[in-house]
Amino acid sequence: MEKIKVETIKEDAVVEIQIGTQFLVDLQKVLMLLSFLEPIDRLKPLLEKAEKNPEDLDEWEKAVYTMLILITTIEEKAKESGFVEEQELEASEANILPTEEEILEALKPQQ
């Protein structure tokens, strides 16, 4: 069988990147889209299941859990770096979760 060379990231590598706020918002939209694919009752036990035995997660659960870890890590780093600020918003403005239509629109390829 013919062998080919491919570049891969070393297993023990820790890659540092800078992430802008808009990219974080896009990741949050992806997470919301993933959450719309399954019934909401599947989300509730996900963290407990992942902490007990991550090997038992199905593909959808792994995708959601991966996004949760990524988003949480970015938010924690932002807080550690002093990039988080508290704002006072009207209650109607505080609902920052996008609708399913907004998520689907945001994920459409740009022309």
C-alpha positions as CSV (number, residue, x, y, z in Angstrom):
1,M,0.0,0.0,0.0
2,E,1.3,3.4,-0.9
3,K,2.1,5.8,1.9
4,I,1.6,9.5,1.8
5,K,2.9,12.3,4.0
6,V,0.5,14.5,5.9
7,E,1.0,17.3,8.4
8,T,-0.5,16.6,11.8
9,I,-0.4,18.5,15.1
10,K,1.6,16.6,17.7
11,E,-0.6,14.9,20.3
12,D,1.0,16.7,23.3
13,A,0.9,20.1,21.6
14,V,-0.9,23.1,23.2
15,V,-1.8,25.6,20.5
16,E,-2.3,29.2,21.6
17,I,-4.6,31.3,19.4
18,Q,-6.3,34.7,19.7
19,I,-10.0,34.7,19.2
20,G,-12.2,37.8,18.5
21,T,-15.6,38.4,20.0
22,Q,-17.4,37.8,16.7
23,F,-15.8,34.4,16.4
24,L,-17.0,33.5,19.9
25,V,-20.5,34.6,19.0
26,D,-20.3,32.4,15.9
27,L,-19.2,29.4,18.1
28,Q,-22.2,30.1,20.4
29,K,-24.5,30.1,17.3
30,V,-23.0,26.7,16.2
31,L,-23.7,25.4,19.7
32,M,-27.3,26.6,19.6
33,L,-27.8,25.0,16.2
34,L,-26.5,21.7,17.5
35,S,-28.9,22.0,20.5
36,F,-31.8,22.4,18.1
37,L,-31.0,19.0,16.5
38,E,-32.0,17.0,19.5
39,P,-34.7,17.2,22.2
40,I,-33.8,19.6,25.0
41,D,-34.0,16.8,27.6
42,R,-30.8,15.3,26.1
43,L,-28.8,18.4,27.1
44,K,-29.5,18.3,30.8
45,P,-27.6,15.0,31.6
46,L,-24.8,15.7,29.1
47,L,-22.3,17.3,31.5
48,E,-22.8,14.6,34.1
49,K,-22.5,11.8,31.6
50,A,-19.3,13.4,30.0
51,E,-17.7,13.8,33.4
52,K,-18.5,10.2,34.5
53,N,-17.5,8.4,31.3
54,P,-16.7,10.5,28.1
55,E,-16.3,7.4,26.1
56,D,-20.0,6.7,26.4
57,L,-21.0,9.9,24.5
58,D,-22.5,9.5,21.1
59,E,-21.4,11.7,18.2
60,W,-24.0,14.5,18.9
61,E,-23.1,14.5,22.6
62,K,-19.4,14.7,21.7
63,A,-20.0,17.6,19.4
64,V,-22.0,19.6,21.9
65,Y,-19.6,18.8,24.7
66,T,-16.6,19.9,22.6
67,M,-18.3,23.2,21.8
68,L,-19.2,23.7,25.5
69,I,-15.6,23.2,26.5
70,L,-14.3,25.5,23.8
71,I,-16.7,28.3,24.5
72,T,-16.2,28.0,28.3
73,T,-12.4,28.0,27.9
74,I,-12.5,31.2,25.7
75,E,-14.9,32.9,28.2
76,E,-12.6,32.0,31.1
77,K,-9.5,33.2,29.3
78,A,-11.3,36.5,28.4
79,K,-12.2,37.0,32.1
80,E,-8.6,36.2,33.3
81,S,-7.3,38.8,30.7
82,G,-9.7,41.5,31.9
83,F,-11.7,41.5,28.7
84,V,-15.1,40.9,30.4
85,E,-17.2,43.9,31.5
86,E,-20.6,44.1,33.2
87,Q,-23.2,46.0,31.4
88,E,-26.7,47.1,32.4
89,L,-29.3,46.2,29.8
90,E,-33.0,46.4,29.5
91,A,-34.5,43.0,30.1
92,S,-35.6,42.7,26.5
93,E,-32.0,43.3,25.4
94,A,-30.6,40.8,27.8
95,N,-31.9,37.8,25.8
96,I,-28.8,37.3,23.7
97,L,-29.6,33.8,22.5
98,P,-30.3,33.8,18.8
99,T,-33.4,32.3,17.3
100,E,-33.1,29.2,15.1
101,E,-33.7,31.4,12.0
102,E,-30.9,33.7,13.0
103,I,-28.5,30.8,13.5
104,L,-29.4,29.3,10.1
105,E,-29.0,32.6,8.4
106,A,-25.6,33.2,10.1
107,L,-24.4,29.8,9.0
108,K,-25.3,30.4,5.3
109,P,-22.2,30.8,3.0
110,Q,-21.4,34.4,2.3
111,Q,-21.8,35.4,-1.4
